[in-house]
Amino acid sequence: MGSPTVYAKNLAVCKGTGKRTGNPAKAALLIRAMMTLRDELQPLLASAAAAGVRLGTSSWKYAGWMGQIYEEQRYLWHGKISTTRFERSCLQEYAEIFSTVCVDAGDYRFPEAPALEAMARQVPQDFRFTFKVTEDITVKRFPGMPRYGPRAGKENPHFLDASLFINSFLRPCEAIRESVGMLIFEFSQFHLADFSRGREFVHALDEFFDALPKGWDYGVEVRNRTLLHPEYFAMLAHHQVTHVYNSWTDMPGLEEQWSLPGAITRPEMVAARLLLKPGRKYQAAVDAFSPYASIQEPLPPVRAAAAAMVQRGLTLKKPNQTLIYVNNRLEGNALQTIKAVLEQSKQSAG
């Protein structure tokens, strides 16, 4: 990144407006204030990543982060910010600061090798993409929502279909295998019509992992608190699959999940996704926090649990890894949440 003064003299673009100003000195001061978060995050993230602890966000295309980690200069077209240019290329700037990201788009459609290769070209060699596995594999019954079309409300015939996963998900990922971090199977909340007993799901998942190729880092995230049972954890440990801790609407607090016996199913690979405050619905968070430019509601218990995970990871030797992904809908701004977690971890260590 060029110096704020040079940026100001050349373009003098004011925050959030895309307009030029006739006062380069004033613009330089503004830009310095804007980019402070980026400058503070870089050394914290780099130090943690060097010890095997990678923190990233859930997706990266947020205009609310403009001026925090994204420079408006890069995305100007005829004096205005181009949404197309921003969404097409902001991953490169994101990867100048972060070493990993969770690709939520994988949940909605199977990946395609050319698109994955295009993403990989924007990031350094040591960057890692974590993917949510497409819901065609993880949904037991499709929700009754318009976007599912004729499948809405119906049983999914490809639930835990190992062949479909291997051919339609793993095969494209082979194109960027060295850049793939974890593949997360996120299971939406099950109801009695899906599984009358938790052990039925555990058995189905056990058979599924039996059929998958080894050598990939798999993770499982569940949305039913009753599944957090020794039998479930033991099955994942048997397959060397990571239980992914989550902060989410109907789940126990992150600190409670973290302390459950057997919950660290793969000690050398720990992962967490900080998504929502327990008790808060997704749409309520969207309505309250958009456009995700600042912290709206700090959550000390979630931060403390995440900081403990970071601290544990920092005390271990590589190749042990810790992956933590933060969503804007947790507190309002994932960037600032990550900074707070890293600072709290550093204070605890001191």
Residue pairs with C-beta under 8 A, 6 or more apart in sequence:
1 35
1 38
1 71
1 96
4 28
4 31
4 32
4 35
5 24
5 28
7 13
7 28
7 31
7 71
7 73
8 24
8 25
8 27
8 28
8 31
9 24
9 28
10 73
11 20
11 73
11 76
12 20
12 21
12 22
12 23
12 24
12 27
13 19
13 20
13 21
13 27
13 72
13 73
13 76
14 20
14 21
14 27
14 30
15 30
15 31
15 34
15 66
15 67
15 72
16 66
16 67
18 72
18 76
18 79
18 80
18 81
19 79
20 79
21 27
31 67
34 67
34 68
35 67
35 68
35 71
37 68
37 69
37 335
37 336
37 339
38 68
38 69
38 97
40 339
41 69
41 97
41 335
41 338
41 339
42 96
42 97
44 339
44 342
44 343
44 346
45 55
45 97
45 98
45 99
45 338
45 342
46 99
48 54
48 55
48 310
48 313
48 314
48 342
49 99
51 313
51 314
51 318
52 313
52 316
52 317
52 318
52 319
52 320
52 321
52 322
53 310
53 313
53 314
53 321
53 322
53 324
54 99
54 100
54 128
54 181
54 321
54 322
54 323
54 324
55 98
55 100
55 310
55 324
55 325
55 326
55 338
55 341
55 342
56 98
56 99
56 100
56 101
56 102
56 130
56 323
56 324
56 325
56 326
57 98
57 101
57 102
57 325
57 326
57 327
57 328
57 334
57 335
57 338
58 101
58 102
58 104
58 273
58 275
58 325
58 326
58 327
58 328
58 334
59 101
59 102
59 103
59 104
59 105
60 90
60 91
60 94
60 101
61 86
61 87
61 90
62 291
62 292
62 328
63 81
63 83
63 86
63 291
64 290
64 291
64 292
64 293
64 328
64 333
65 292
65 293
65 333
65 335
66 72
66 81
68 293
68 333
68 335
69 93
69 94
69 97
69 335
70 86
70 90
70 93
70 94
71 93
72 81
74 85
74 89
74 90
74 93
75 81
75 82
75 85
75 86
75 89
75 90
76 82
77 85
89 122
91 101
91 119
91 122
91 123
92 122
92 123
94 101
95 101
95 122
95 123
95 124
95 127
98 127
99 124
99 126
99 127
99 128
100 127
100 128
100 129
100 130
100 181
100 323
100 325
101 129
101 130
101 325
102 130
102 131
102 132
102 184
102 273
102 325
103 119
103 129
103 130
103 131
103 132
104 132
106 131
106 132
106 133
106 134
106 169
107 132
107 133
107 134
107 135
107 186
108 134
108 135
109 134
110 134
110 136
110 168
110 169
110 172
111 131
111 134
111 169
111 172
111 173
112 172
113 171
113 172
113 174
113 175
116 129
116 172
116 173
116 175
116 176
117 175
117 176
119 129
119 176
120 129
120 175
120 176
120 179
123 129
123 179
125 178
125 179
127 179
128 179
128 180
128 181
128 323
129 176
129 179
129 180
129 181
130 180
130 181
130 182
130 183
130 184
130 271
130 323
130 325
131 173
131 180
131 182
131 183
131 184
132 184
132 186
133 165
133 169
133 183
133 184
133 185
133 186
134 168
134 169
135 188
136 156
136 158
136 161
136 164
136 168
137 158
137 159
137 160
137 161
137 164
137 165
137 169
137 185
138 159
138 160
138 185
138 186
138 187
138 188
139 156
139 159
139 188
140 155
140 156
140 159
140 187
140 190
140 194
140 195
141 153
141 154
141 155
141 156
141 193
141 194
142 148
142 151
142 152
142 153
142 154
142 156
143 152
143 153
143 188
144 152
144 153
145 152
146 152
158 164
160 204
160 205
160 207
160 208
162 208
162 211
162 212
163 211
165 212
166 212
166 213
169 183
170 183
170 213
170 216
173 180
173 183
180 216
180 217
181 217
181 323
182 217
182 218
182 219
182 242
182 244
182 269
182 271
182 323
183 216
183 217
183 218
183 219
184 218
184 219
184 220
184 221
184 244
184 271
184 273
185 218
185 219
185 220
185 221
186 221
186 223
186 244
187 201
187 220
187 221
187 222
187 223
187 224
188 223
189 223
189 224
189 250
190 201
190 223
190 224
190 227
194 201
195 201
198 224
198 226
198 227
198 229
198 231
198 232
199 231
201 227
202 227
202 229
202 231
202 232
202 235
205 220
205 235
206 235
206 238
206 239
209 218
209 235
209 239
209 241
210 239
212 218
217 242
217 269
218 239
218 241
218 242
219 241
219 242
219 243
219 244
219 269
219 271
220 236
220 241
220 242
220 243
220 244
221 243
221 244
221 246
221 273
222 228
222 232
223 246
223 248
223 250
223 251
224 250
225 250
225 251
225 252
228 252
228 257
228 260
228 263
230 261
230 262
232 243
233 243
233 260
233 261
233 262
233 263
233 265
234 262
236 242
236 243
236 265
236 266
237 262
237 265
237 266
240 266
241 265
241 266
242 265
242 266
242 269
242 270
242 271
243 263
243 264
243 265
243 266
244 271
244 272
244 273
245 254
245 257
245 258
245 263
245 271
245 272
245 273
245 309
246 254
246 257
246 272
246 273
246 274
246 275
247 253
247 254
247 272
247 273
247 274
247 275
247 276
247 277
247 278
247 299
247 302
247 330
248 275
248 276
248 278
249 276
249 278
249 279
249 280
249 281
249 282
250 278
251 257
251 278
252 278
253 278
253 301
253 302
253 305
254 272
254 274
254 301
254 302
254 305
254 306
255 301
255 302
255 304
255 305
255 308
257 263
258 305
258 308
258 309
264 270
267 320
268 316
268 319
268 320
268 321
269 320
269 321
269 323
270 309
270 312
270 313
270 321
270 322
270 323
271 322
271 323
271 324
271 325
272 306
272 309
272 323
272 324
272 325
273 324
273 325
273 326
273 327
274 302
274 306
274 324
274 325
274 326
274 327
274 330
274 337
275 327
275 329
275 330
276 282
276 285
276 327
276 329
276 330
277 285
277 297
277 299
277 302
277 330
282 329
285 329
285 330
286 329
288 296
288 297
288 332
289 296
289 328
289 329
289 331
289 332
289 333
292 328
292 329
292 332
292 333
292 334
293 332
293 333
294 332
294 333
294 336
295 331
295 332
295 333
295 336
295 337
295 340
296 331
296 332
296 333
297 331
297 332
298 331
298 340
299 330
299 331
302 330
302 331
303 337
303 340
303 341
303 344
304 344
306 324
306 326
306 341
307 341
307 342
307 344
307 345
307 348
308 345
308 348
309 322
309 324
310 322
310 324
310 341
310 342
310 345
311 345
311 348
311 349
312 322
313 320
313 321
313 322
314 345
314 349
324 338
324 341
326 334
326 337
326 338
326 341
327 334
328 334
330 337
331 337
